[in-house]
Amino acid sequence: MSSTVGQVIRCKAAVSWEAGKPLVIEEVEVAPPQNMEVRVKILFTSLCHTDVYFWEAKGQTPLFPRIFGHEAGGIVESIGEGVTDLKPGDKVLPIFTGECKECRHCKSSESNMCDLLRINTDRGAMLEDGKTRFSKNGQPIHHFLGTSTFSEYTVIHVGCLAKINPEAPLDKVCVLSCGISTGLGATLNVAKPTKGSTVAIFGLGAVGLAAAEGARIAGASRIIGVDLNPSRFEEAKKFGLTEFVNPKDHNKPVQEVLVEMTDGGVDRSVECTGNVNAMISAFECVHDGWGVAVLVGVPNKDDAFKTHPINLLNERTLKGTFFGNYKPRSDIPAVVEKYMNKELEVEKFITHKVTFSEINKAFEYMLKGESLRCIISMEN
Amino acid sequence: MSTTAGKVLKCKAAVAWEAGKPLVIEEVEVAPPQKMEVRVKILFTSLCHTDLYFWEAKAQDSVFPRIFGHEASGIVESVGEDVTELVPGDHVLPVFTGECRDCAHCKSEESNMCTLLRINTDRGVMINDEKSRFSINGKPIYHFVGTSTFSEYTVVHVGCLAKINPLAPMDKVCVLSCGISTGLGATLNVAKPKKGSSVAIFGLGAVGLGAAEGARLAGASRVIGVDFKNSRYEEAKKFGVTEFINPKDYTKPVQEVIAEMTDGGVDRSVECTGNIDAMISAFECVHDGWGVAVLVGVPHKDAIFKTPPINFLNERTLKGTFFGNYKPRSDLPSVVEMYMNKELEVEKFITHEVPFAEINKAFELMLKGEGLRCIIKME
């Protein structure tokens, strides 16, 4: 690998030229890493709903051509100036949000919203010089979330890379760099259900099932899944779900149904859909006196969260979380260890696998709602 | 005192015959305590806004005639059947909410909302037989929040009495049985500011100043008071408030003003007005990543709390509290100890004192917005 250090690399990338159109495998040029940057060889990547949302670009200003992808596992190829924490050969998970370790947020034990490197969906270039490291025939191709993992090589800020156990199988743990950790952390770090408690999970996609996995690990006695799609219930049993509620089956608001099932409300709820009505239900279904609701799913900008203040005055707590409250560099390696220790089960999240040249199939599966996680294998 | 045990007592009480009309000192009969009840001789009581609110009875129904009062200190005169934790002569604080020690809430570390004895503003009778212990010429006079302390003697459920240090001065600690503990606990038990942190307090009445006192005890470096009345600021300095904002002085929302003053937002906020806009401001003024807002003040029943969800997703926490999350029997005695240890200062909350016969003056002072707490001396 050392022969490519300091040089432009030519490799394959799945380029999105236009919103909503299939990605095209192109040969691109990847510039060497600059100050505080790292060039990473991606071995495995997976598709997350956030990639799809910005690829469709329905609601926001589109930035094309762009290389999407932010859930992945790779190996450091070379490092830029100022990088001391990583070296070529290290196994890493790129993360769509970062940890500079110097700002107030990084120094706080409670926050993971780094002032410098927190998620930025608008930015398509590197912080150092405001330019991209990808190009094709001199035409710049925009980055996505500072990761752009739908490429054999990518360039990422060192603060956005988690250095993980070299024994960890990248084709499994790549999925821990976004959705699954988001759900898992929402439960383990934020909701913190006690052993024997009851938990309601709203939304049984990958994030919700990961939240359920967290409840299982915490020893919850009842994990109630709420989803509009009954076909999800069977799959969800593998993740510890004990009961299911489909709001469509009831005339009354789902929070009332849950309150009846649980003698006053659940101890904890985790909301993983982003639907504002589900968020309100998730809050109003927790028990007074001690209930905690955690909001994970990201809603549309215009929706307002609304509730009667009495629901707060009778000692319910409402929290939100971002990336499961995990600090990318400090905490994600420990999540990988949970998998290595066999506490956390990851294989059950992986339902499909395709080669890089078939990456568009991953989009199809997700758009049809057929998959949890589809692994894209970079090497043929 | 033992000569009165088991007998009806005749004594003076301040009876509210009609909503909003001055109380009348009457001779009333107080029946002996039944099962799980205690008859208490009240020594000192104070007026709290909640008494006023239900006495005015503007927004909701209230039963009349009624004996109000729920902030007080007293001595046990006699106990009913099955009462083992208290004996005649014990010093107690009656509390408007209770602790049965048996239900899921009492058993939870986190809650103080006892299923059996939690605050009930509608109920005007005792739980045991659904009747009142007060009467005049056979006509029942209704209880208020299970305490009815505007009477020389009252009957209270044992679960609503905190047994306190007999050395504690009753004319001071009576104010700890509601408003000040509500505010203090909101900060110390729920917001839990760290030493050196910044705290915003909305509403600088007795509850807000109780919350500010909590922030002072916790070692907050900045305690920012928010109130429409500039005159409250001077008083508030005694309670550790370091800066003052009057929202009327600004065209932009007060949460933006606070965020600018604090490089992104305060670490903790405590909302003590019950005004719904203040509640929303109190939430939106805390820092993302780690900020916690605690709602204390009770709004009117049609109010809706509304905020963009991003404010949660960027790691702000919103909590509510009731009676400072203190369990009445288990925790209130330790609040009295905080005063006895000279950690907590109570005298500064007491701005007036009147004899029982002049109890209506306490109402006048509160209606005019004058003073913090007025002690009503029974003897």
Chai-1 contact restraints between the chains, C-beta under 6 A:
chainA,res_idxA,chainB,res_idxB,connection_type,confidence,min_distance_angstrom,max_distance_angstrom,comment,restraint_id
A,H105,B,G289,contact,1.0,0.0,6.0,A-B,restraint_1
A,S108,B,W290,contact,1.0,0.0,6.0,A-B,restraint_2
A,E110,B,W290,contact,1.0,0.0,6.0,A-B,restraint_3
A,S111,B,G289,contact,1.0,0.0,6.0,A-B,restraint_4
A,S111,B,W290,contact,1.0,0.0,6.0,A-B,restraint_5
A,S111,B,E315,contact,1.0,0.0,6.0,A-B,restraint_6
A,M113,B,G289,contact,1.0,0.0,6.0,A-B,restraint_7
A,G289,B,H105,contact,1.0,0.0,6.0,A-B,restraint_8
A,G289,B,S111,contact,1.0,0.0,6.0,A-B,restraint_9
A,G289,B,M113,contact,1.0,0.0,6.0,A-B,restraint_10
A,W290,B,S108,contact,1.0,0.0,6.0,A-B,restraint_11
A,W290,B,E110,contact,1.0,0.0,6.0,A-B,restraint_12
A,W290,B,S111,contact,1.0,0.0,6.0,A-B,restraint_13
A,L295,B,F312,contact,1.0,0.0,6.0,A-B,restraint_14
A,P299,B,P309,contact,1.0,0.0,6.0,A-B,restraint_15
A,A304,B,K306,contact,1.0,0.0,6.0,A-B,restraint_16
A,F305,B,T307,contact,1.0,0.0,6.0,A-B,restraint_17
A,F305,B,P309,contact,1.0,0.0,6.0,A-B,restraint_18
A,K306,B,I304,contact,1.0,0.0,6.0,A-B,restraint_19
A,K306,B,K306,contact,1.0,0.0,6.0,A-B,restraint_20
A,T307,B,F305,contact,1.0,0.0,6.0,A-B,restraint_21
A,P309,B,P299,contact,1.0,0.0,6.0,A-B,restraint_22
A,P309,B,A303,contact,1.0,0.0,6.0,A-B,restraint_23
A,P309,B,F305,contact,1.0,0.0,6.0,A-B,restraint_24
A,L312,B,L295,contact,1.0,0.0,6.0,A-B,restraint_25
A,L312,B,G320,contact,1.0,0.0,6.0,A-B,restraint_26
A,L313,B,G320,contact,1.0,0.0,6.0,A-B,restraint_27
A,L313,B,F322,contact,1.0,0.0,6.0,A-B,restraint_28
A,E315,B,S111,contact,1.0,0.0,6.0,A-B,restraint_29
A,E315,B,F322,contact,1.0,0.0,6.0,A-B,restraint_30
A,T317,B,K319,contact,1.0,0.0,6.0,A-B,restraint_31
A,L318,B,L318,contact,1.0,0.0,6.0,A-B,restraint_32
A,K319,B,T317,contact,1.0,0.0,6.0,A-B,restraint_33
A,G320,B,F312,contact,1.0,0.0,6.0,A-B,restraint_34
A,G320,B,L313,contact,1.0,0.0,6.0,A-B,restraint_35
A,F322,B,L313,contact,1.0,0.0,6.0,A-B,restraint_36
A,F322,B,E315,contact,1.0,0.0,6.0,A-B,restraint_37
